[in-house]
Amino acid sequence: MVCGRPFESKTDRAKYCSKVCANHSRFKRTHAQIAEDTKEQRRMVYDLYQQGLNDGEIADTIGLSKSKVQQLRRGLNLPKQLTKKQRQVFELREQGKCGYEIASEMGIDPRQVSALARKVGRPYTQEDINRSISLAAVAQCKNDEEAFFTEHHPDWEYIDGRHSSDGMMKIRHRQCGSVVDKSAISIRKSQTLICPTCAEKERQERQRIRAEEAERRRQEKIEQFWEQDFKQSSFTFKKCGECGLFFVGRSHYCSEECRRKHMNRIHDNRLKKEAIIDSDITLKKLFSRDNGVCWICGEQCDYDDCHKDEQGFFVVGKRYPSIDHVYPLSKGGVHSWDNVKLAHHYCNAIKNDKVV
C-alpha cells in the first residue's frame, strides 16, 4: 500500500511488505494536517464544555478518549467540569435539602453524598446533620412498622403512625385499596383486622343471597300451589258484627274500621254490663238521620274537617261530626237511638258530661 511492490505473506491481514513501509504509512500525514485536526477537536471540546458537559460526556459525544479530552481541555486553560452526580448534588444542596433527602432521591450512600457536597463547595452544616439523623430515625421506624405489618398482617399496607403508641394508625387494605384509621391499641399480633368496606360488601352479598333464596322458596310455593288438584268450593258470606254488611272472609268484621269501632265499644268503661247497647248505631246512620245538623249549636257538620299529621295520626277539626249521648253514659245513660244525637266534635267536647 506504500511502495506498490508485490510480496508474499503467510496471513491475509498483512498490508505492508516491510516495517519500513509500515512506519512510513504511520507518519505519512503531514504536520499541517495534524495541526488542523487538533484545532477542530479543540473547537468541539470548547463548544461542548460551554454547554455544561464534563470530560466523560464530551469524550462520548465526539468519539475521543477521556484522556485526550482532558489534554485538549488543559490546552484551552479550562477548569474541570462537574460530573453528573456532582452537578445533581450541587443543585439539591442549593434547594436546601439535607444529606438523607439527597441520598434517598439519588439512591446512593449518604457518606458518598457528603463527599460530593464537600467537593462542590456545599458541605453540610450541623443543622443539616441533625435533620438527616431525625429523618433517618423516622424512616427506620417506618421500615420497622412495614416489616411488622408484612409479618403479622399481610393483607394490610402501612402508611403512617406507630402501633407501639396509643395514637391512630393509617393503613390501606391491599385487596380493595380502602384507607382506614385504626387505633394502635387494636393492632396487635393476635388481633384480626377487618376492613369495613369489604365487610359491608360481604354483608350486602349475604343479604342478596338470602333475598334470592327467599324468592326461590316463594316461587316454589307458588308452583306447588298451582300444581295441586283444585276442587270446586263454595264461598260463605258473613254478616259484619258492626255495620251489618255481608262480606266474604275469615274475620267477623268487613273492615278494620268496623273491628276498631267494636273493640272501642267493648273497652268503653262508661258502659255498664247491664246497660242497653244498640250495636246498630253508627256515625253514618246518625248523620243521615239528623241531616248532618249539630243539635247543640244548630250548624252543619263537615266530614272534610280532618287531616293526617306528619306521624300519620288522624286529626279531626271542630266541625267534624260525632255521636253525643243526651243523657251521659257516666250518669247512667244508655247507648240507644233515643239517647244519641249528632253533634260537632268541638261542641261535644264542651258539653262533656253535662245534661243539657
Long-range contacts (C-beta under 8 A, 24 or more apart in sequence): 1-25, 2-28, 38-72, 41-68, 41-72, 42-72, 42-75, 42-76, 45-69, 45-72, 45-73, 45-76, 46-76, 46-78, 49-73, 49-76, 49-78, 49-81, 52-81, 52-87, 53-81, 54-80, 54-81, 54-82, 54-83, 54-84, 55-80, 55-81, 56-83, 57-84, 82-120, 85-116, 86-116, 86-119, 86-120, 87-120, 89-113, 89-116, 89-117, 89-120, 89-122, 90-120, 90-122, 93-117, 93-120, 93-122, 94-122, 98-124, 98-128, 98-129, 98-131, 98-132, 98-135, 99-124, 99-128, 99-129, 99-132, 100-131, 100-132, 100-133, 100-135, 100-136, 100-139, 101-132, 101-135, 104-139, 152-189, 153-187, 153-193, 155-193, 156-193, 163-187, 163-188, 173-197, 173-198, 176-201, 241-279, 242-279, 242-282, 243-282, 244-280, 265-335, 268-329, 270-328, 270-329, 270-330, 271-329, 271-335, 275-329, 275-334, 275-335, 276-334, 276-335, 276-336, 277-334, 277-335, 277-336, 278-335, 278-336, 278-337, 280-337, 281-323, 281-335, 281-336, 281-337, 281-340, 283-321, 283-322, 283-323, 286-321, 286-323, 286-340, 286-341, 286-342, 287-321, 287-342, 289-342, 290-341, 290-342, 292-321, 292-342, 293-342, 294-321, 294-342, 294-343, 294-344, 294-347, 295-324, 295-341, 295-342, 295-343, 296-324, 296-343, 296-344, 296-347, 296-348, 296-351, 296-356, 297-344, 297-347, 299-344, 301-342, 301-344, 316-345, 317-345, 317-346, 318-344, 318-345, 318-346, 319-344, 319-345, 319-346, 320-344, 320-345, 321-345, 322-348, 324-348, 324-351, 326-355, 326-356, 327-355, 328-353, 328-354, 328-355, 331-355
